[in-house]
């Protein structure tokens, strides 16, 4: 049981490291080419819009959690001249 928990924890840590180092992955719809060929017509991929990359799910979750945290906390004051009691 402990070994399985350790493997799951290591896998999650590895995926978090991968999302931090390489946040973009090749598009799954166009295989990272950026265009789709259908019936002798070449069009831009609708999923990646021709950028050939997509944001990983883990990175998207991290970005959303950062946004939620930033909206839920007070803004930091950068004015050091003001006294804390004013």
Biopython code that builds the backbone (N, CA, C, O; Angstrom):
import numpy as np
from Bio.PDB.StructureBuilder import StructureBuilder

atoms = [
    (1, "UNK", "N", (0.821, -1.191, 0.000)),
    (1, "UNK", "CA", (0.000, 0.000, 0.000)),
    (1, "UNK", "C", (0.865, 1.256, 0.000)),
    (1, "UNK", "O", (0.575, 2.223, -0.704)),
    (2, "UNK", "N", (1.934, 1.228, 0.801)),
    (2, "UNK", "CA", (2.818, 2.381, 0.877)),
    (2, "UNK", "C", (3.580, 2.565, -0.432)),
    (2, "UNK", "O", (3.838, 3.691, -0.860)),
    (3, "UNK", "N", (3.935, 1.447, -1.061)),
    (3, "UNK", "CA", (4.657, 1.527, -2.324)),
    (3, "UNK", "C", (3.777, 2.119, -3.420)),
    (3, "UNK", "O", (4.244, 2.917, -4.233)),
    (4, "UNK", "N", (2.517, 1.733, -3.442)),
    (4, "UNK", "CA", (1.587, 2.273, -4.437)),
    (4, "UNK", "C", (1.366, 3.766, -4.216)),
    (4, "UNK", "O", (1.292, 4.536, -5.174)),
    (5, "UNK", "N", (1.261, 4.171, -2.958)),
    (5, "UNK", "CA", (1.098, 5.595, -2.654)),
    (5, "UNK", "C", (2.336, 6.383, -3.050)),
    (5, "UNK", "O", (2.223, 7.502, -3.549)),
    (6, "UNK", "N", (3.504, 5.819, -2.835)),
    (6, "UNK", "CA", (4.739, 6.475, -3.206)),
    (6, "UNK", "C", (4.845, 6.616, -4.721)),
    (6, "UNK", "O", (5.280, 7.658, -5.209)),
    (7, "UNK", "N", (4.461, 5.600, -5.466)),
    (7, "UNK", "CA", (4.487, 5.669, -6.925)),
    (7, "UNK", "C", (3.520, 6.716, -7.464)),
    (7, "UNK", "O", (3.847, 7.437, -8.406)),
    (8, "UNK", "N", (2.349, 6.800, -6.879)),
    (8, "UNK", "CA", (1.378, 7.810, -7.294)),
    (8, "UNK", "C", (1.903, 9.204, -6.994)),
    (8, "UNK", "O", (1.751, 10.112, -7.811)),
    (9, "UNK", "N", (2.517, 9.382, -5.835)),
    (9, "UNK", "CA", (3.076, 10.679, -5.459)),
    (9, "UNK", "C", (4.230, 11.068, -6.382)),
    (9, "UNK", "O", (4.327, 12.227, -6.785)),
    (10, "UNK", "N", (5.098, 10.129, -6.718)),
    (10, "UNK", "CA", (6.207, 10.403, -7.635)),
    (10, "UNK", "C", (5.713, 10.716, -9.041)),
    (10, "UNK", "O", (6.273, 11.579, -9.718)),
    (11, "UNK", "N", (4.680, 10.030, -9.480)),
    (11, "UNK", "CA", (4.109, 10.304, -10.798)),
    (11, "UNK", "C", (3.498, 11.697, -10.849)),
    (11, "UNK", "O", (3.679, 12.423, -11.827)),
    (12, "UNK", "N", (2.781, 12.068, -9.808)),
    (12, "UNK", "CA", (2.178, 13.400, -9.761)),
    (12, "UNK", "C", (3.257, 14.481, -9.693)),
    (12, "UNK", "O", (3.119, 15.528, -10.325)),
    (13, "UNK", "N", (4.314, 14.242, -8.944)),
    (13, "UNK", "CA", (5.402, 15.215, -8.859)),
    (13, "UNK", "C", (6.123, 15.335, -10.202)),
    (13, "UNK", "O", (6.510, 16.432, -10.604)),
    (14, "UNK", "N", (6.300, 14.225, -10.884)),
    (14, "UNK", "CA", (6.931, 14.257, -12.202)),
    (14, "UNK", "C", (6.097, 15.009, -13.215)),
    (14, "UNK", "O", (6.634, 15.761, -14.028)),
    (15, "UNK", "N", (4.779, 14.813, -13.174)),
    (15, "UNK", "CA", (3.904, 15.529, -14.101)),
    (15, "UNK", "C", (3.877, 17.027, -13.776)),
    (15, "UNK", "O", (3.828, 17.855, -14.686)),
    (16, "UNK", "N", (3.910, 17.373, -12.502)),
    (16, "UNK", "CA", (3.959, 18.788, -12.117)),
    (16, "UNK", "C", (5.262, 19.426, -12.592)),
    (16, "UNK", "O", (5.261, 20.574, -13.036)),
    (17, "UNK", "N", (6.358, 18.703, -12.505)),
    (17, "UNK", "CA", (7.637, 19.205, -13.005)),
    (17, "UNK", "C", (7.600, 19.356, -14.521)),
    (17, "UNK", "O", (8.117, 20.335, -15.060)),
    (18, "UNK", "N", (6.997, 18.400, -15.206)),
    (18, "UNK", "CA", (6.858, 18.488, -16.658)),
    (18, "UNK", "C", (6.017, 19.695, -17.056)),
    (18, "UNK", "O", (6.354, 20.393, -18.013)),
    (19, "UNK", "N", (4.937, 19.946, -16.342)),
    (19, "UNK", "CA", (4.084, 21.098, -16.640)),
    (19, "UNK", "C", (4.804, 22.411, -16.371)),
    (19, "UNK", "O", (4.545, 23.408, -17.045)),
    (20, "UNK", "N", (5.703, 22.424, -15.396)),
    (20, "UNK", "CA", (6.458, 23.636, -15.106)),
    (20, "UNK", "C", (7.541, 23.876, -16.150)),
    (20, "UNK", "O", (7.783, 25.017, -16.542)),
    (21, "UNK", "N", (8.190, 22.814, -16.601)),
    (21, "UNK", "CA", (9.292, 22.955, -17.555)),
    (21, "UNK", "C", (8.802, 23.137, -18.995)),
    (21, "UNK", "O", (9.320, 23.979, -19.728)),
    (22, "UNK", "N", (7.816, 22.357, -19.389)),
    (22, "UNK", "CA", (7.295, 22.421, -20.756)),
    (22, "UNK", "C", (5.768, 22.515, -20.699)),
    (22, "UNK", "O", (5.085, 21.492, -20.759)),
    (23, "UNK", "N", (5.225, 23.737, -20.585)),
    (23, "UNK", "CA", (3.776, 23.883, -20.417)),
    (23, "UNK", "C", (2.975, 23.542, -21.673)),
    (23, "UNK", "O", (1.776, 23.278, -21.575)),
    (24, "UNK", "N", (3.600, 23.541, -22.844)),
    (24, "UNK", "CA", (2.886, 23.263, -24.079)),
    (24, "UNK", "C", (3.249, 21.889, -24.604)),
    (24, "UNK", "O", (4.392, 21.448, -24.484)),
    (25, "UNK", "N", (2.266, 21.213, -25.189)),
    (25, "UNK", "CA", (2.446, 19.906, -25.798)),
    (25, "UNK", "C", (1.929, 19.972, -27.230)),
    (25, "UNK", "O", (1.153, 20.870, -27.556)),
    (26, "UNK", "N", (2.337, 19.050, -28.088)),
    (26, "UNK", "CA", (1.813, 19.060, -29.456)),
    (26, "UNK", "C", (0.299, 18.845, -29.468)),
    (26, "UNK", "O", (-0.248, 18.117, -28.639)),
    (27, "UNK", "N", (-0.353, 19.486, -30.411)),
    (27, "UNK", "CA", (-1.809, 19.358, -30.537)),
    (27, "UNK", "C", (-2.151, 17.918, -30.883)),
    (27, "UNK", "O", (-1.500, 17.306, -31.730)),
    (28, "UNK", "N", (-3.167, 17.379, -30.232)),
    (28, "UNK", "CA", (-3.563, 16.002, -30.483)),
    (28, "UNK", "C", (-4.397, 15.857, -31.745)),
    (28, "UNK", "O", (-4.411, 14.791, -32.361)),
    (29, "UNK", "N", (-5.079, 16.900, -32.126)),
    (29, "UNK", "CA", (-5.962, 16.815, -33.290)),
    (29, "UNK", "C", (-5.172, 16.800, -34.593)),
    (29, "UNK", "O", (-5.474, 16.019, -35.495)),
    (30, "UNK", "N", (-4.160, 17.662, -34.695)),
    (30, "UNK", "CA", (-3.399, 17.757, -35.944)),
    (30, "UNK", "C", (-2.013, 17.133, -35.818)),
    (30, "UNK", "O", (-1.210, 17.236, -36.745)),
    (31, "UNK", "N", (-1.721, 16.495, -34.704)),
    (31, "UNK", "CA", (-0.421, 15.863, -34.438)),
    (31, "UNK", "C", (0.726, 16.860, -34.479)),
    (31, "UNK", "O", (1.843, 16.493, -34.844)),
    (32, "UNK", "N", (0.480, 18.090, -34.118)),
    (32, "UNK", "CA", (1.517, 19.100, -34.065)),
    (32, "UNK", "C", (1.897, 19.690, -35.405)),
    (32, "UNK", "O", (2.944, 20.327, -35.517)),
    (33, "UNK", "N", (1.079, 19.497, -36.424)),
    (33, "UNK", "CA", (1.369, 20.039, -37.757)),
    (33, "UNK", "C", (0.762, 21.430, -37.908)),
    (33, "UNK", "O", (1.378, 22.302, -38.521)),
    (34, "UNK", "N", (-0.405, 21.650, -37.375)),
    (34, "UNK", "CA", (-1.052, 22.965, -37.432)),
    (34, "UNK", "C", (-2.114, 23.071, -38.508)),
    (34, "UNK", "O", (-2.900, 24.018, -38.505)),
    (35, "UNK", "N", (-2.153, 22.126, -39.421)),
    (35, "UNK", "CA", (-3.158, 22.154, -40.490)),
    (35, "UNK", "C", (-3.846, 20.804, -40.558)),
    (35, "UNK", "O", (-3.292, 19.780, -40.158)),
    (36, "UNK", "N", (-5.045, 20.825, -41.065)),
    (36, "UNK", "CA", (-5.830, 19.598, -41.274)),
    (36, "UNK", "C", (-6.178, 19.482, -42.751)),
    (36, "UNK", "O", (-6.478, 20.483, -43.402)),
    (37, "UNK", "N", (-6.139, 18.282, -43.274)),
    (37, "UNK", "CA", (-6.491, 18.047, -44.669)),
    (37, "UNK", "C", (-7.770, 17.225, -44.703)),
    (37, "UNK", "O", (-7.822, 16.101, -44.203)),
    (38, "UNK", "N", (-8.799, 17.808, -45.303)),
    (38, "UNK", "CA", (-10.077, 17.111, -45.458)),
    (38, "UNK", "C", (-10.584, 17.348, -46.869)),
    (38, "UNK", "O", (-10.776, 18.487, -47.296)),
    (39, "UNK", "N", (-10.793, 16.277, -47.567)),
    (39, "UNK", "CA", (-11.363, 16.329, -48.926)),
    (39, "UNK", "C", (-10.590, 17.289, -49.829)),
    (39, "UNK", "O", (-11.174, 18.166, -50.466)),
    (40, "UNK", "N", (-9.310, 17.117, -49.873)),
    (40, "UNK", "CA", (-8.399, 17.890, -50.720)),
    (40, "UNK", "C", (-8.351, 19.376, -50.375)),
    (40, "UNK", "O", (-7.931, 20.184, -51.204)),
    (41, "UNK", "N", (-8.770, 19.746, -49.178)),
    (41, "UNK", "CA", (-8.642, 21.134, -48.737)),
    (41, "UNK", "C", (-7.784, 21.172, -47.478)),
    (41, "UNK", "O", (-7.914, 20.324, -46.595)),
    (42, "UNK", "N", (-6.931, 22.141, -47.415)),
    (42, "UNK", "CA", (-6.050, 22.308, -46.265)),
    (42, "UNK", "C", (-6.555, 23.507, -45.467)),
    (42, "UNK", "O", (-6.646, 24.619, -45.987)),
    (43, "UNK", "N", (-6.883, 23.264, -44.196)),
    (43, "UNK", "CA", (-7.371, 24.328, -43.318)),
    (43, "UNK", "C", (-6.566, 24.315, -42.020)),
    (43, "UNK", "O", (-5.934, 23.317, -41.672)),
    (44, "UNK", "N", (-6.601, 25.425, -41.324)),
    (44, "UNK", "CA", (-5.955, 25.489, -40.021)),
    (44, "UNK", "C", (-6.704, 24.600, -39.037)),
    (44, "UNK", "O", (-7.922, 24.442, -39.123)),
    (45, "UNK", "N", (-5.975, 24.036, -38.125)),
    (45, "UNK", "CA", (-6.572, 23.179, -37.104)),
    (45, "UNK", "C", (-7.488, 24.029, -36.215)),
    (45, "UNK", "O", (-7.098, 25.109, -35.770)),
    (46, "UNK", "N", (-8.683, 23.545, -35.964)),
    (46, "UNK", "CA", (-9.627, 24.305, -35.151)),
    (46, "UNK", "C", (-9.266, 24.278, -33.676)),
    (46, "UNK", "O", (-9.613, 25.202, -32.942)),
    (47, "UNK", "N", (-8.584, 23.251, -33.234)),
    (47, "UNK", "CA", (-8.256, 23.149, -31.815)),
    (47, "UNK", "C", (-7.093, 24.052, -31.430)),
    (47, "UNK", "O", (-7.161, 24.749, -30.418)),
    (48, "UNK", "N", (-6.013, 24.049, -32.237)),
    (48, "UNK", "CA", (-4.834, 24.845, -31.872)),
    (48, "UNK", "C", (-4.713, 26.128, -32.685)),
    (48, "UNK", "O", (-3.810, 26.924, -32.430)),
    (49, "UNK", "N", (-5.590, 26.349, -33.648)),
    (49, "UNK", "CA", (-5.610, 27.549, -34.495)),
    (49, "UNK", "C", (-4.288, 27.754, -35.238)),
    (49, "UNK", "O", (-3.871, 28.887, -35.481)),
    (50, "UNK", "N", (-3.635, 26.646, -35.593)),
    (50, "UNK", "CA", (-2.410, 26.721, -36.369)),
    (50, "UNK", "C", (-1.151, 26.949, -35.559)),
    (50, "UNK", "O", (-0.071, 27.061, -36.138)),
    (51, "UNK", "N", (-1.247, 27.023, -34.238)),
    (51, "UNK", "CA", (-0.058, 27.241, -33.419)),
    (51, "UNK", "C", (0.716, 25.958, -33.178)),
    (51, "UNK", "O", (1.856, 26.015, -32.717)),
    (52, "UNK", "N", (0.144, 24.822, -33.471)),
    (52, "UNK", "CA", (0.735, 23.490, -33.359)),
    (52, "UNK", "C", (0.960, 23.046, -31.927)),
    (52, "UNK", "O", (1.601, 22.018, -31.707)),
    (53, "UNK", "N", (0.456, 23.786, -30.936)),
    (53, "UNK", "CA", (0.669, 23.427, -29.542)),
    (53, "UNK", "C", (-0.597, 23.663, -28.744)),
    (53, "UNK", "O", (-1.456, 24.460, -29.122)),
    (54, "UNK", "N", (-0.693, 22.952, -27.635)),
    (54, "UNK", "CA", (-1.819, 23.120, -26.720)),
    (54, "UNK", "C", (-1.269, 23.218, -25.311)),
    (54, "UNK", "O", (-0.181, 22.716, -25.032)),
    (55, "UNK", "N", (-1.997, 23.849, -24.436)),
    (55, "UNK", "CA", (-1.589, 23.976, -23.048)),
    (55, "UNK", "C", (-1.932, 22.682, -22.321)),
    (55, "UNK", "O", (-3.046, 22.175, -22.452)),
    (56, "UNK", "N", (-0.997, 22.150, -21.566)),
    (56, "UNK", "CA", (-1.237, 20.900, -20.834)),
    (56, "UNK", "C", (-2.320, 21.103, -19.778)),
    (56, "UNK", "O", (-2.522, 22.217, -19.293)),
    (57, "UNK", "N", (-3.007, 20.033, -19.427)),
    (57, "UNK", "CA", (-4.102, 20.095, -18.459)),
    (57, "UNK", "C", (-3.583, 20.539, -17.092)),
    (57, "UNK", "O", (-4.218, 21.356, -16.426)),
    (58, "UNK", "N", (-2.442, 20.010, -16.672)),
    (58, "UNK", "CA", (-1.877, 20.391, -15.377)),
    (58, "UNK", "C", (-1.507, 21.856, -15.322)),
    (58, "UNK", "O", (-1.697, 22.506, -14.294)),
    (59, "UNK", "N", (-0.980, 22.385, -16.411)),
    (59, "UNK", "CA", (-0.623, 23.803, -16.447)),
    (59, "UNK", "C", (-1.874, 24.672, -16.446)),
    (59, "UNK", "O", (-1.892, 25.740, -15.834)),
    (60, "UNK", "N", (-2.920, 24.215, -17.131)),
    (60, "UNK", "CA", (-4.183, 24.956, -17.130)),
    (60, "UNK", "C", (-4.768, 25.007, -15.719)),
    (60, "UNK", "O", (-5.283, 26.044, -15.300)),
    (61, "UNK", "N", (-4.693, 23.895, -14.984)),
    (61, "UNK", "CA", (-5.170, 23.878, -13.599)),
    (61, "UNK", "C", (-4.338, 24.810, -12.715)),
    (61, "UNK", "O", (-4.883, 25.507, -11.860)),
    (62, "UNK", "N", (-3.024, 24.821, -12.921)),
    (62, "UNK", "CA", (-2.164, 25.713, -12.155)),
    (62, "UNK", "C", (-2.485, 27.173, -12.443)),
    (62, "UNK", "O", (-2.561, 27.981, -11.518)),
    (63, "UNK", "N", (-2.673, 27.522, -13.708)),
    (63, "UNK", "CA", (-3.005, 28.900, -14.058)),
    (63, "UNK", "C", (-4.346, 29.317, -13.462)),
    (63, "UNK", "O", (-4.480, 30.433, -12.961)),
    (64, "UNK", "N", (-5.336, 28.432, -13.511)),
    (64, "UNK", "CA", (-6.646, 28.761, -12.941)),
    (64, "UNK", "C", (-6.566, 28.919, -11.429)),
    (64, "UNK", "O", (-7.209, 29.808, -10.870)),
    (65, "UNK", "N", (-5.793, 28.076, -10.760)),
    (65, "UNK", "CA", (-5.691, 28.205, -9.308)),
    (65, "UNK", "C", (-4.956, 29.488, -8.926)),
    (65, "UNK", "O", (-5.300, 30.115, -7.924)),
    (66, "UNK", "N", (-3.958, 29.887, -9.700)),
    (66, "UNK", "CA", (-3.281, 31.160, -9.435)),
    (66, "UNK", "C", (-4.221, 32.341, -9.625)),
    (66, "UNK", "O", (-4.198, 33.291, -8.842)),
    (67, "UNK", "N", (-5.051, 32.281, -10.670)),
    (67, "UNK", "CA", (-5.997, 33.363, -10.921)),
    (67, "UNK", "C", (-7.019, 33.462, -9.793)),
    (67, "UNK", "O", (-7.322, 34.561, -9.327)),
    (68, "UNK", "N", (-7.550, 32.331, -9.354)),
    (68, "UNK", "CA", (-8.523, 32.326, -8.268)),
    (68, "UNK", "C", (-7.891, 32.866, -6.986)),
    (68, "UNK", "O", (-8.519, 33.639, -6.262)),
    (69, "UNK", "N", (-6.668, 32.467, -6.709)),
    (69, "UNK", "CA", (-5.989, 32.955, -5.508)),
    (69, "UNK", "C", (-5.737, 34.457, -5.596)),
    (69, "UNK", "O", (-5.905, 35.174, -4.609)),
    (70, "UNK", "N", (-5.336, 34.934, -6.770)),
    (70, "UNK", "CA", (-5.069, 36.369, -6.928)),
    (70, "UNK", "C", (-6.337, 37.192, -6.783)),
    (70, "UNK", "O", (-6.294, 38.296, -6.239)),
    (71, "UNK", "N", (-7.470, 36.677, -7.259)),
    (71, "UNK", "CA", (-8.724, 37.411, -7.128)),
    (71, "UNK", "C", (-9.283, 37.349, -5.707)),
    (71, "UNK", "O", (-10.074, 38.208, -5.316)),
    (72, "UNK", "N", (-8.881, 36.350, -4.939)),
    (72, "UNK", "CA", (-9.421, 36.191, -3.597)),
    (72, "UNK", "C", (-8.598, 36.814, -2.500)),
    (72, "UNK", "O", (-9.019, 36.802, -1.343)),
    (73, "UNK", "N", (-7.438, 37.359, -2.820)),
    (73, "UNK", "CA", (-6.597, 37.968, -1.795)),
    (73, "UNK", "C", (-6.567, 39.475, -1.974)),
    (73, "UNK", "O", (-6.903, 40.003, -3.034)),
    (74, "UNK", "N", (-6.160, 40.147, -0.919)),
    (74, "UNK", "CA", (-6.063, 41.601, -0.979)),
    (74, "UNK", "C", (-4.856, 41.999, -1.816)),
    (74, "UNK", "O", (-3.850, 41.291, -1.840)),
    (75, "UNK", "N", (-4.955, 43.116, -2.493)),
    (75, "UNK", "CA", (-3.784, 43.573, -3.256)),
    (75, "UNK", "C", (-2.677, 44.032, -2.307)),
    (75, "UNK", "O", (-2.952, 44.613, -1.257)),
    (76, "UNK", "N", (-1.448, 43.774, -2.677)),
    (76, "UNK", "CA", (-0.307, 44.174, -1.867)),
    (76, "UNK", "C", (0.006, 45.646, -2.116)),
    (76, "UNK", "O", (0.062, 46.089, -3.263)),
    (77, "UNK", "N", (0.207, 46.391, -1.054)),
    (77, "UNK", "CA", (0.555, 47.801, -1.200)),
    (77, "UNK", "C", (2.060, 47.903, -1.372)),
    (77, "UNK", "O", (2.821, 47.234, -0.673)),
    (78, "UNK", "N", (2.485, 48.743, -2.304)),
    (78, "UNK", "CA", (3.913, 48.921, -2.546)),
    (78, "UNK", "C", (4.401, 50.269, -2.036)),
    (78, "UNK", "O", (5.581, 50.589, -2.179)),
    (79, "UNK", "N", (3.515, 51.064, -1.444)),
    (79, "UNK", "CA", (3.881, 52.372, -0.919)),
    (79, "UNK", "C", (4.516, 52.186, 0.457)),
    (79, "UNK", "O", (3.811, 51.908, 1.427)),
    (80, "UNK", "N", (5.829, 52.336, 0.555)),
    (80, "UNK", "CA", (6.521, 52.110, 1.818)),
    (80, "UNK", "C", (6.555, 53.367, 2.685)),
    (80, "UNK", "O", (6.886, 53.288, 3.868)),
    (81, "UNK", "N", (6.222, 54.511, 2.122)),
    (81, "UNK", "CA", (6.270, 55.763, 2.891)),
    (81, "UNK", "C", (5.072, 55.892, 3.825)),
    (81, "UNK", "O", (5.145, 56.592, 4.835)),
    (82, "UNK", "N", (3.994, 55.236, 3.503)),
    (82, "UNK", "CA", (2.792, 55.347, 4.330)),
    (82, "UNK", "C", (2.988, 54.543, 5.607)),
    (82, "UNK", "O", (3.548, 53.447, 5.593)),
    (83, "UNK", "N", (2.519, 55.105, 6.698)),
    (83, "UNK", "CA", (2.588, 54.419, 7.988)),
    (83, "UNK", "C", (1.533, 53.327, 8.021)),
    (83, "UNK", "O", (0.489, 53.483, 7.388)),
    (84, "UNK", "N", (1.761, 52.230, 8.731)),
    (84, "UNK", "CA", (0.801, 51.126, 8.737)),
    (84, "UNK", "C", (-0.520, 51.474, 9.411)),
    (84, "UNK", "O", (-1.521, 50.799, 9.169)),
    (85, "UNK", "N", (-0.554, 52.515, 10.254)),
    (85, "UNK", "CA", (-1.810, 52.849, 10.941)),
    (85, "UNK", "C", (-2.663, 53.831, 10.167)),
    (85, "UNK", "O", (-3.753, 54.172, 10.628)),
    (86, "UNK", "N", (-2.214, 54.308, 8.998)),
    (86, "UNK", "CA", (-2.978, 55.278, 8.223)),
    (86, "UNK", "C", (-3.824, 54.589, 7.192)),
    (86, "UNK", "O", (-4.542, 55.248, 6.440)),
]
sb = StructureBuilder()
sb.init_structure("model")
sb.init_model(0)
sb.init_chain("A")
sb.init_seg("    ")
for serial, (resi, resn, name, xyz) in enumerate(atoms, 1):
    if name == "N":
        sb.init_residue(resn, " ", resi, " ")
    sb.init_atom(name, np.array(xyz, "f"), 0.0, 1.0, " ", f" {name:<3s}", serial, name[0])
structure = sb.get_structure()
